[in-house]
Amino acid sequence: MIIPSALFVSCAGNEQKQMNILYIMSDDHSYQTISAYDDEFIETPNIDRIANEGVRFTNSFVANSISGPSRACMLTGKHSHMNGFTDNSCEFDGDQQTFPKLLQKVGYETAIIGKWHLTSAPQGFDYSEILIGQGIYYNPPFIRNGEKIKSHGYATNVITDKAIDWLENKRDKNKPFCLLLHNKAPHRTWMPDTCDLKLFMDTEFRLPETFWDEYEGRKAAAGQEMSIIKDMDLVYDLKLADKENEIHSGRLEANGRRMYNLMDKEQRAAWDKHYDRVIADFKAAKLTGKELAKWKYQQYMRDYLRVITSVDRNVGRVLDYLDETGLAENTLVVYTSDQGFYMGEHGWFDKRFMYEESFRTPLVVRYPGGVKGDIDEMVQNIDYAPTFLELAGVEIPEDIQGESLLPLLQGKKVKDWRKSLYYHYYEFPAEHAVREHYGVRDERYKLMHFCNDLNDWELYDLQNDPSEMHNIYGQEGTEEVTRRLKEELVRLQHQYQDEKALELNKL
């Protein structure tokens, strides 16, 4: 049953307003750099505030760790093979069922502001103001309800300004709202706001224990192209676009210099004041080998964390607005990322793999009247759509593959909650050369099958090997675990109707 009104009747028989939904999603924000999860690198007081006033999901994962497909999973509540957007070369079929469309039917006003990255025009939104493609960090153009417009400023600030303006001035305040606030940050190339450039200048970050990983027994890991040591570009990623044009870095260099040129005069002046010194010091040091790799890591971490500082500050702005207007009392607030990210683990940046750092994603939720603390059940981004629908009083369509998190937010113990997760990544051949793979993860073990030119299986005991350094597939003593996980893998593939993977199992 769909409730055709902006009102619903509570269990106690009292008429109550439907709850607003504010869904904040950043791009490539690692759980390692949210202090509610790990305070080694940075303090994020505003994102932590959502967790402290609500819940922190400790076992939150994605279904396909890459931007566009992850967004499609979130919108539809379905795995990639079911929503049709398997990799970033696809075009999202906007005619299909999505949760914003279903919310509109029961009286919600819906909006998306920020990154869209699904190729086709947004559908199911009363208002859209989206970045073009990936978007840029400085002075990004937007498409507002189909019309291209200019903007001035730093992307995270501009997106937040537009979101608050919509909340204050553009929506129908007689309706409940669902606002998707999607940051570009901290997506590559991690360009900080000029006001944050001085942060972390003197901080030396500890190298991850797996930074010098040589990928023994892991063919797919050995074949990737997302290494800080080999693949992180000096100009494009690390901001060494010197005015003397002496630093050259390959195919991405021109893009790095172009991004610099998109700044205005004042922005470039602040940028130069910081990076000219970085460039001069780098040239003087003449680094090679491991010393160069260490320098790259430090520069990467400083810029990434500067960008996170801006994200957190702007989350605080939105939370303050909700408090000041009284909306906080009736608004579900979600903060998450479209997937995890590598902060030097295995020597990497980027995502894509089913390994923990990219498979896991942060998820903190503030639900007025709900429980507080940690939720340890295994959840996935296909669960967001049914959660929002149940919250709004919409019957969840049978073809949605996720499970509503609302009972967990209400403190209920759900019988037969999932004990395993399914994952399928498709994008190969493509940037970073990560092979197509799929797999299953339970509370202790993970089994993956890498395809394309490899046909290779990997098995990990996450209890004894949380860094996933030792592939134990085929080793004596793992026969029973392997059999059980392969059976569970096939069960999930049948449940989620992944026919392609079922065929690949036979290779």
N, C-alpha and C positions, 0 to 999 in steps of 0.2 A: 504494500500500500504506500502511495506517495501522499504526503500531507500537503494540500494545495494552498498553503497559507504561510505567512511569516511567523505564525504563532503555533505552539504545540501545548498539549495538556500534560503536565507532569504526572508522575505516579501518584502523587498526593491529591491530584485533582485540581491543582492550581494552574491557572493560565500563566505561562512564562514566555518571555522573549526567546526566540531561537538564538543560540550562541554565535557570535561573530567568530571568524577564523582568520588569523594572521599567520601565514606560512612564510617564514624567512629562510631562504636557501642560498648559501654561498656556493662558489664553484671551486672544487679542489681544496676544501678546508679540512685538513687532517685532524683527527681526534687527538693526536699527540700535541697539538698546539691550541688546545682549549684547556684552561687550567682546571675546569671541573673534572677533566679526565687525567691530565698530566700537567703539573706545574713546573716542570724542569725548564721549559723554554720561555714561557710568557704568562702573564696574568691577563685573563679576559673577564673582568668583573661583571660586565653587562650580560654576556652570554651565560656566565655562571649564575647570574641573578635569576634567569629563567629556571635553571636547574635547582637552585636553592629554594625558589618559591613554588617549584613543581617537582618534576621527576627527571632523572637521568637514566636513559636506557643504556645498559652496560653491554648489551649484545645486539647492536644495531648493524645491519648489513644492507648491501645493495644486491640487485639481481644481475647487473651488467655494468661494470665499473668504467663507464665513459659517459661524457656529458649528455649528448642528445638522447641516447637510449635510456639513460637513467631518468631523464625528465619524462620521457614517454611512459615508462613504468609507473612513475608517480602519478601522472595524469589519469591513466587508465586502470591502474590496479592490476595490470597483467604483465607477464613476462614478455620479453622483446619479441619472441617468435609469434606471440599472439597479437600484439599491437602493431606489428609490422615494421617497427623502427629498430632494426638490429644493430646498425652502425651509423656513423655520422655522414656516410654517403647517401643515406636514404632521405626520403621526404615523408614527414609525418602526415598520415591521413587524418586531417582535421574533421572529416565527416563522421568519424567513429565516436562511440560513446566515451565521454570523459566525466569526471566528477564535477567540474564547473558547470557543464551543461545540465546535469541532474540537479545541482543546487539552484540554478536559475529557475527550474520548474517549480520549486517550492518557495519562490519569492526572494532568493538571495540576489544581491547585487555583487557581481564578480568583477575582479580586475587583476591584471598582471602588469607589473612594472619592473623593468630591468631586463635581465638576460632571458631569452626565449630559446634560441639555438635549435629550432626544430624545422627550419627551412620554410615550411608552409606558413600562411598567415594564421594567427591565433583565432580559434573559434571557442565559443562558450564563455566569452568575456564581454561584459557590458562596456568595459574600458580597457584598452591596452596601450602601453607605451613601452616599446621594447627596443633593446639595442639591436643594431644591424649585425648579424652573424655573431661572432665572438664578442664584438664590442671592443672599444679601446679605453685606456685608463684616463686619458686627458681629452676633454672637450668632445665627448662621444656624441655622434648623431643618433637620433631615435626615430622610430616609426610610431607615430601616435594615431591610433585608430586608422591605420593605412596611409597616413601622410608623413613624409619624411620631414623632420625638424632638426634644428641645430641645438646644441647646448654648450654651456661653458662651465668648466670646473672639473673637479676630480670625480670619477665615475661613481664611487661609493657614496660621496656626499650628494651628488646630483640625483641618483636613484632614490636615496632616502628623502631628499627634498620633495621629489615628485610623489612619493608614497604618502608623506604627511599632507601634502597639498590635496591629494585625492581624498584622503580621509576627512580633511577639514572642509574642503570647498566643492568637490566635484561629485560626491556620491549622494544618493537619496538617503537621508538619515532616518527615514521611516522604515527602511528595510534592513535586515541583517546583511552583513557583508562577508565576503571571502576575498581577501587580498593576498596575492602571491607576490612577495617582494624578493626578487632574484638578483643577487649581486653578481657582477662580473668577477670581482675579487674572491679569492686570491689566485685566479687562473694565471698561468704563465703569460707574461714575463715578470710578474710581481713588481710592478712599478709603484713605488710608494707615493703617497701624498707629500707635497713639499714640506708640510709642517712636521712630518714624521722622519725626515731624513737623518736627523741627528741621533735617533734612537739606536741602541745596540752597537754604537760605533766602537766601543771598547770591550764588547762582550766576545769572549772566545767560547764557542759551543763545543761540547764534548762530541767527538766523533762516535757515531753508532758502532756498537760492537761488531756489526756485520758489514761495516763500510767497505772493507777490503775483500769481500766475498768473491771467491773464484768459481762458484756455481758448480762444484763437483757433483755429479750425479743428477744434474738438472739441466737438460738440454735446452729447454725453452728459456730458462733464465739466462743461460750463456749466450743465447742468440738475440736477445733484446737490444734495442738501441736507445736506452733511456738512462745511460750512465752519466753521472756527474763528471766522472773522470774523462770519458771519451766524447760524450754527446752534448754536454751543456755548452752552449755557444758564448764565447767571450763578449761579443757585441750585443747580440740579440737578448740573451738571458742575463748577462752580468754587467751590462750598461757601460761597456768600455768603448763607446763610440767617440774616439778621440778626434779632436779638430785637426790634428796633423795627418790624419788618415794613414797612420802607421800600423794600426792593429787591424788585421784581417782575419776573418773567422769562417769563411766558407759561404754556403748558400743562404744562410739566414742573416748575414751581415747587413744586407740592404734593408731588410725589414726592421732591424734594430735601429738603423740610422733614420728610417722613415718615421718611426714612432717618436723619436726625439724631435723631429721637425714638425710634428703635429701640435706641439706645445706652443703657447703664445710667448711673447717676449719676456713677460714677468715670470712665467713658469720655468722657462729655460734658464733664466738668470739664477733662480733658486736651485735648480737642478745642477747647473754648472758649478755653483759654489761648493756643492758637496762632491759631485762625481769627478770634477777635474782633479781634485786631490787624490781620489781613489785611483784614477787613471795614472797620474804621475808616480804614485807609490808603486803601482803594479809594474810600470815600465822599468823603474829603477831596480826592482827586486829580481827581474829576469828569472822567474821561477820555472822549474821543469819537474817532471816526474811526480813523485808523491807530494812534494811541497806545493806544486801547482794544484793538485787535486784537493789538498787541504784548504788552500786559499779559495778555490771555487766553492767549496762547501760553506765556508764562513760567509762569503759574500751572498750566496744563495739564501742562507738562513737569515741573515740580517734583513735583506730586502723582503723576504716572505713574511717575517714577523712584523716588519713595519706595516705591510699591507693588512695583516691581521689586526693590528692596533686600530686602524681606521675602520675596519669592519665592526669591531667590538664597540668603538665609540658611537658609531651610527646605530647599532642595535640599541644602545642606551638612549639615543634620541627618540627612537620609536616607542620604547617602553615608557619613557617619561611622558610622551604625548598621550599614551593610553591612560596613564595615571591621572594626568592633569584634566582630562576630559571625562573621566569616569568610565571610559570604555573597558578598562582593565577588569572590571567586575564581571563582564559578560563576554570576554574574548579569549578563545583558545589561542595560545601563542606557541608556535613551533619554531625551533632553530635547528637546522641540519645542513648538510652538504650533499651535493649530487653524488659524491663518492668520497673515499678516503684519498690519501696522497702519501708519497714517500718523502720522508725528511732525511734522506741519506741512508736509510736502511737498505742493505744489499748494494750500497753505492749508487742508489737510484734517486731520480725525481720522477714525476708523473704517476700513473695509476694502472688500470687495465687488468692486471693479474688478479687471480683469486687469492693470492697471498694476503695475509691479514691486514697489512697497512692500507691496501686499496679496497679490499672487500668490506672492511668495517667503515662505518660512517658515524659521525657524532649525531646524536638525537637527544635534545632536551625539550621538554614540553611543560607549559604552565596551563593547567586546566582548573579554572575556578571551581572550588568545591571538591576537587579531586584529591588524591593521595599525594604525599610528598616522599621523596627519598629515591632509592634505586629500584628500577624494574629490570630483572635479570633474564626474563624470557627472551628467546631468540625472535627478533623482528626484522622485517625487510621493507624496502621502500615500496613494494607493491601493497603494503598494508595501509598506506596513508589515505588513499582514495576511499576505501570502505570505512575508515575511521571518521572522515569528514562527513560521509553520507549518513552514518548512524547518528552522529552528533546532531545533524540537521533533521533527523526524523525520516530519512529516506530509506525505503527498503533497498537493501544491497542487491544489485542484479546478480543472478546466478553465474554469469560468465566472468565476474570479477574473481581473480585468483588469490588476492590477498585476504588477510583477516583483520577485522576491526580491532584497533588497540583500545577502544573506549572502555571495555570492561577492565582492562589492566589499569587504565588511568583512574578508574573508579574504585580501585583496590580489590577487585574481585579476582579470585583464583579461577582461571578458566580450565575446565577439564579437557584433557587431550590437546593442550596447546602443542604446537609443532616442536619436535625434538631434532629436526634437521632442516637444512636450507639447500636450495638449488640455485646454481649460478651458470650462466652461459655468456661468454664473450665471443664476438664474431669478427672484429675488424682486422683482417689480414688478407693480402699484404697492405700495409699502411704505415704511417709514421710510427716509429718506435719498435716496429717489427715484432710485436707480441702475437704469438700464434693463437688462432681460435682454440678455445678450450671450454670445458664445462666440468662441473663437479658437484660434490655433495660435502657438506660439513655438518657434523653432529657436535655434541658437547665436548668431545675429546679429539676426534680424528677428522681429517680432511683427505678426500680422494679426488684427484683431478685427472682428466684425460686431455692431452694436448694433441691437436689435429694437424692439418696441412701436411707439411713435409716431415713431421716427427712421429706421429702415432705413438706417443709416449705417455706412460702413466706415472703419477706421483702420489705418494701416500705420506702423511705426516701425523705424528703423535704430538698434538698441541700441548699436552700436559708436560711432556718431557723435552719437547723441542719447540717452544713457542715462537722462536725466530724462523722456523721452517728452513733450517740449514741441511737437514739430513733426510733425504728421500729414502724411505724404507720399503718402498714397493718391491715386491719380489723377494724380500729378505726372509730367511727362515724364522718362523714364529709369527708371521703376520698373515698367514693364510686365512684364519677365521675372520679377522678384522676386515681383510680385503673382500672376502666373500660377502660378509654382512653389508659392507658399504656399497658394493656393486649391486646388491639386491635393492638397497634403499635408493640408489641412484636411478635404477630402472623404474622403481615404484613412483618416484617423483616425476620422472620423464613422462610416464603414463598419466599421472595426475594432472600435470601441466600441459600435456599434449605436445611435447617436443619431439615430433616425429623424426626430424633431421638427426637429433642426437641419438635416438634409438638406433638409427641406421649406422651412425658412426661408431657406436659401441661394438659393432660386429667386425670392425677392421682389425 
